[in-house]
């Protein structure tokens, strides 16, 4: 039987999770991102909004996650020669952690970048030989005593 874990008796604790991942892209696609020449618009702006929306709606997509009252969330990007690194940071004072929110936000942001640049990434056969998402993971998780 599937169920959400009962967290009712747990105390509220300040928590933070940071997740990251990369989408590898052709150098010409990276140049287009940097130059603002992507037909659909700015992939990073769209991915920032999509990542934040995903962070806030994780509980709606992942059936065993609790709706968590978030206190802070952010999506940051580093454009590299071979792709875009996405890093999400999520904070809450609650009974359970926020690592799934950070992971889901990073993944949706990466998928949004792919969607925005897919026309530039397709080869003559309509395939994506260079585009790939890798390394989505939690890079840090903290509980209690967070410094701002």
Phi and psi in degrees as GROMACS dihedral restraints (atoms count N, CA, C in turn):
[ dihedral_restraints ]
;  ai    aj    ak    al  type     phi  dphi    fc
    3     4     5     6     1   -83.2    20    10
    4     5     6     7     1   140.3    20    10
    6     7     8     9     1  -158.2    20    10
    7     8     9    10     1   157.8    20    10
    9    10    11    12     1   -83.3    20    10
   10    11    12    13     1   142.0    20    10
   12    13    14    15     1   -68.9    20    10
   13    14    15    16     1   139.0    20    10
   15    16    17    18     1   -76.5    20    10
   16    17    18    19     1   114.6    20    10
   18    19    20    21     1  -111.6    20    10
   19    20    21    22     1     9.1    20    10
   21    22    23    24     1   -56.2    20    10
   22    23    24    25     1   -34.0    20    10
   24    25    26    27     1   -87.2    20    10
   25    26    27    28     1    -8.5    20    10
   27    28    29    30     1   -76.3    20    10
   28    29    30    31     1   146.6    20    10
   30    31    32    33     1   -78.3    20    10
   31    32    33    34     1   154.5    20    10
   33    34    35    36     1   -71.5    20    10
   34    35    36    37     1   131.7    20    10
   36    37    38    39     1  -135.5    20    10
   37    38    39    40     1   141.1    20    10
   39    40    41    42     1   -69.2    20    10
   40    41    42    43     1   132.2    20    10
   42    43    44    45     1  -137.9    20    10
   43    44    45    46     1   151.4    20    10
   45    46    47    48     1  -144.7    20    10
   46    47    48    49     1   142.5    20    10
   48    49    50    51     1  -136.2    20    10
   49    50    51    52     1   143.8    20    10
   51    52    53    54     1  -125.0    20    10
   52    53    54    55     1   130.2    20    10
   54    55    56    57     1  -127.2    20    10
   55    56    57    58     1   156.6    20    10
   57    58    59    60     1  -145.3    20    10
   58    59    60    61     1   166.0    20    10
   60    61    62    63     1  -172.4    20    10
   61    62    63    64     1   168.2    20    10
   63    64    65    66     1  -133.4    20    10
   64    65    66    67     1   144.0    20    10
   66    67    68    69     1  -110.0    20    10
   67    68    69    70     1   118.7    20    10
   69    70    71    72     1   -82.7    20    10
   70    71    72    73     1   136.6    20    10
   72    73    74    75     1  -138.0    20    10
   73    74    75    76     1   162.5    20    10
   75    76    77    78     1   -64.5    20    10
   76    77    78    79     1   146.2    20    10
   78    79    80    81     1   -55.2    20    10
   79    80    81    82     1   -35.4    20    10
   81    82    83    84     1   -65.6    20    10
   82    83    84    85     1   -32.9    20    10
   84    85    86    87     1   -69.5    20    10
   85    86    87    88     1   -42.1    20    10
   87    88    89    90     1   -61.5    20    10
   88    89    90    91     1   -41.4    20    10
   90    91    92    93     1   -61.9    20    10
   91    92    93    94     1   -40.6    20    10
   93    94    95    96     1   -65.0    20    10
   94    95    96    97     1   -39.2    20    10
   96    97    98    99     1   -61.6    20    10
   97    98    99   100     1   -49.1    20    10
   99   100   101   102     1   -62.5    20    10
  100   101   102   103     1   -34.4    20    10
  102   103   104   105     1   -88.4    20    10
  103   104   105   106     1    -3.3    20    10
  105   106   107   108     1    71.0    20    10
  106   107   108   109     1    33.5    20    10
  108   109   110   111     1  -113.3    20    10
  109   110   111   112     1    35.7    20    10
  111   112   113   114     1   -95.7    20    10
  112   113   114   115     1   125.3    20    10
  114   115   116   117     1   -55.5    20    10
  115   116   117   118     1   -39.7    20    10
  117   118   119   120     1   -75.1    20    10
  118   119   120   121     1   -13.9    20    10
  120   121   122   123     1   122.8    20    10
  121   122   123   124     1  -161.4    20    10
  123   124   125   126     1   -80.5    20    10
  124   125   126   127     1   109.8    20    10
  126   127   128   129     1   -62.2    20    10
  127   128   129   130     1   -33.3    20    10
  129   130   131   132     1   -72.9    20    10
  130   131   132   133     1   -39.5    20    10
  132   133   134   135     1   -64.4    20    10
  133   134   135   136     1   -44.5    20    10
  135   136   137   138     1   -65.3    20    10
  136   137   138   139     1   -41.1    20    10
  138   139   140   141     1   -68.9    20    10
  139   140   141   142     1   -31.2    20    10
  141   142   143   144     1   -64.1    20    10
  142   143   144   145     1   -47.8    20    10
  144   145   146   147     1   -65.1    20    10
  145   146   147   148     1   -44.4    20    10
  147   148   149   150     1   -62.6    20    10
  148   149   150   151     1   -41.0    20    10
  150   151   152   153     1   -63.7    20    10
  151   152   153   154     1   -43.3    20    10
  153   154   155   156     1   -64.5    20    10
  154   155   156   157     1   -42.3    20    10
  156   157   158   159     1   -61.7    20    10
  157   158   159   160     1   -41.1    20    10
  159   160   161   162     1   -64.2    20    10
  160   161   162   163     1   -44.1    20    10
  162   163   164   165     1   -55.1    20    10
  163   164   165   166     1   -45.8    20    10
  165   166   167   168     1   -72.8    20    10
  166   167   168   169     1   -19.3    20    10
  168   169   170   171     1  -114.9    20    10
  169   170   171   172     1    18.0    20    10
  171   172   173   174     1   -53.1    20    10
  172   173   174   175     1   -44.2    20    10
  174   175   176   177     1   -61.3    20    10
  175   176   177   178     1   -23.1    20    10
  177   178   179   180     1   -80.8    20    10
  178   179   180   181     1   -25.0    20    10
  180   181   182   183     1   -96.5    20    10
  181   182   183   184     1   -32.2    20    10
  183   184   185   186     1  -109.3    20    10
  184   185   186   187     1   108.5    20    10
  186   187   188   189     1   -63.8    20    10
  187   188   189   190     1   -18.5    20    10
  189   190   191   192     1   -98.9    20    10
  190   191   192   193     1     1.9    20    10
  192   193   194   195     1   -87.3    20    10
  193   194   195   196     1   142.7    20    10
  195   196   197   198     1   -83.3    20    10
  196   197   198   199     1   148.6    20    10
  198   199   200   201     1   -70.6    20    10
  199   200   201   202     1   121.9    20    10
  201   202   203   204     1  -111.4    20    10
  202   203   204   205     1   131.5    20    10
  204   205   206   207     1   -75.8    20    10
  205   206   207   208     1    96.1    20    10
  207   208   209   210     1   -71.5    20    10
  208   209   210   211     1   145.3    20    10
  210   211   212   213     1  -106.3    20    10
  211   212   213   214     1   -20.6    20    10
  213   214   215   216     1  -162.6    20    10
  214   215   216   217     1   150.3    20    10
  216   217   218   219     1  -157.2    20    10
  217   218   219   220     1   145.9    20    10
  219   220   221   222     1  -150.7    20    10
  220   221   222   223     1   152.6    20    10
  222   223   224   225     1  -129.0    20    10
  223   224   225   226     1   124.8    20    10
  225   226   227   228     1  -126.4    20    10
  226   227   228   229     1   155.9    20    10
  228   229   230   231     1  -130.6    20    10
  229   230   231   232     1   148.2    20    10
  231   232   233   234     1  -130.1    20    10
  232   233   234   235     1   115.2    20    10
  234   235   236   237     1   -86.2    20    10
  235   236   237   238     1   120.6    20    10
  237   238   239   240     1  -110.3    20    10
  238   239   240   241     1   173.7    20    10
  240   241   242   243     1   -63.0    20    10
  241   242   243   244     1   -29.4    20    10
  243   244   245   246     1  -114.1    20    10
  244   245   246   247     1    13.1    20    10
  246   247   248   249     1   159.0    20    10
  247   248   249   250     1  -163.1    20    10
  249   250   251   252     1  -127.6    20    10
  250   251   252   253     1   127.7    20    10
  252   253   254   255     1   -95.8    20    10
  253   254   255   256     1   131.8    20    10
  255   256   257   258     1  -111.7    20    10
  256   257   258   259     1   135.0    20    10
  258   259   260   261     1  -129.5    20    10
  259   260   261   262     1   128.5    20    10
  261   262   263   264     1  -115.1    20    10
  262   263   264   265     1   143.8    20    10
  264   265   266   267     1  -128.0    20    10
  265   266   267   268     1   130.1    20    10
  267   268   269   270     1  -132.1    20    10
  268   269   270   271     1   137.5    20    10
  270   271   272   273     1  -132.0    20    10
  271   272   273   274     1   148.9    20    10
  273   274   275   276     1  -159.5    20    10
  274   275   276   277     1   154.2    20    10
  276   277   278   279     1  -111.1    20    10
  277   278   279   280     1   102.6    20    10
  279   280   281   282     1  -159.7    20    10
  280   281   282   283     1  -173.6    20    10
  282   283   284   285     1   -87.5    20    10
  283   284   285   286     1   -10.6    20    10
  285   286   287   288     1  -142.7    20    10
  286   287   288   289     1   160.7    20    10
  288   289   290   291     1   -75.0    20    10
  289   290   291   292     1   173.6    20    10
  291   292   293   294     1  -120.8    20    10
  292   293   294   295     1    21.1    20    10
  294   295   296   297     1   -68.7    20    10
  295   296   297   298     1   -33.9    20    10
  297   298   299   300     1   -66.4    20    10
  298   299   300   301     1   -36.0    20    10
  300   301   302   303     1   -63.9    20    10
  301   302   303   304     1   -42.8    20    10
  303   304   305   306     1   -65.3    20    10
  304   305   306   307     1   -43.3    20    10
  306   307   308   309     1   -64.9    20    10
  307   308   309   310     1   -44.6    20    10
  309   310   311   312     1   -65.6    20    10
  310   311   312   313     1   -42.2    20    10
  312   313   314   315     1   -61.3    20    10
  313   314   315   316     1   -43.6    20    10
  315   316   317   318     1   -63.8    20    10
  316   317   318   319     1   -42.9    20    10
  318   319   320   321     1   -64.7    20    10
  319   320   321   322     1   -45.5    20    10
  321   322   323   324     1   -66.1    20    10
  322   323   324   325     1   -38.1    20    10
  324   325   326   327     1   -62.1    20    10
  325   326   327   328     1   -43.4    20    10
  327   328   329   330     1   -63.9    20    10
  328   329   330   331     1   -42.8    20    10
  330   331   332   333     1   -63.2    20    10
  331   332   333   334     1   -34.2    20    10
  333   334   335   336     1   -67.4    20    10
  334   335   336   337     1   -41.5    20    10
  336   337   338   339     1   -58.6    20    10
  337   338   339   340     1   -47.0    20    10
  339   340   341   342     1   -56.5    20    10
  340   341   342   343     1   -48.7    20    10
  342   343   344   345     1   -59.2    20    10
  343   344   345   346     1   -40.0    20    10
  345   346   347   348     1   -69.0    20    10
  346   347   348   349     1   -31.1    20    10
  348   349   350   351     1  -110.1    20    10
  349   350   351   352     1     5.8    20    10
  351   352   353   354     1   -59.4    20    10
  352   353   354   355     1   -31.8    20    10
  354   355   356   357     1   -63.0    20    10
  355   356   357   358     1   -32.5    20    10
  357   358   359   360     1   -79.7    20    10
  358   359   360   361     1   -22.6    20    10
  360   361   362   363     1   -90.2    20    10
  361   362   363   364     1   -20.2    20    10
  363   364   365   366     1   -68.3    20    10
  364   365   366   367     1   140.7    20    10
  366   367   368   369     1   -91.1    20    10
  367   368   369   370     1  -172.9    20    10
  369   370   371   372     1   -62.4    20    10
  370   371   372   373     1   -23.4    20    10
  372   373   374   375     1   -94.8    20    10
  373   374   375   376     1     3.9    20    10
  375   376   377   378     1    81.0    20    10
  376   377   378   379     1    15.0    20    10
  378   379   380   381     1   -98.1    20    10
  379   380   381   382     1   170.2    20    10
  381   382   383   384     1  -118.7    20    10
  382   383   384   385     1    78.4    20    10
  384   385   386   387     1   -69.5    20    10
  385   386   387   388     1   -25.2    20    10
  387   388   389   390     1  -104.5    20    10
  388   389   390   391     1   -33.7    20    10
  390   391   392   393     1   -68.5    20    10
  391   392   393   394     1   127.3    20    10
  393   394   395   396     1  -160.7    20    10
  394   395   396   397     1   144.4    20    10
  396   397   398   399     1  -101.5    20    10
  397   398   399   400     1   130.6    20    10
  399   400   401   402     1  -142.0    20    10
  400   401   402   403     1   162.1    20    10
  402   403   404   405     1    67.7    20    10
  403   404   405   406     1    23.9    20    10
  405   406   407   408     1   -70.7    20    10
  406   407   408   409     1   120.9    20    10
  408   409   410   411     1  -161.6    20    10
  409   410   411   412     1   161.7    20    10
  411   412   413   414     1   -82.5    20    10
  412   413   414   415     1   124.5    20    10
  414   415   416   417     1   -97.5    20    10
  415   416   417   418     1   -21.2    20    10
  417   418   419   420     1  -160.1    20    10
  418   419   420   421     1   150.1    20    10
  420   421   422   423     1  -142.4    20    10
  421   422   423   424     1   126.6    20    10
  423   424   425   426     1  -126.4    20    10
  424   425   426   427     1   150.1    20    10
  426   427   428   429     1  -135.9    20    10
  427   428   429   430     1   125.1    20    10
  429   430   431   432     1    72.3    20    10
  430   431   432   433     1   168.7    20    10
  432   433   434   435     1    43.2    20    10
  433   434   435   436     1    34.1    20    10
  435   436   437   438     1   -72.2    20    10
  436   437   438   439     1   141.4    20    10
  438   439   440   441     1  -101.8    20    10
  439   440   441   442     1   143.1    20    10
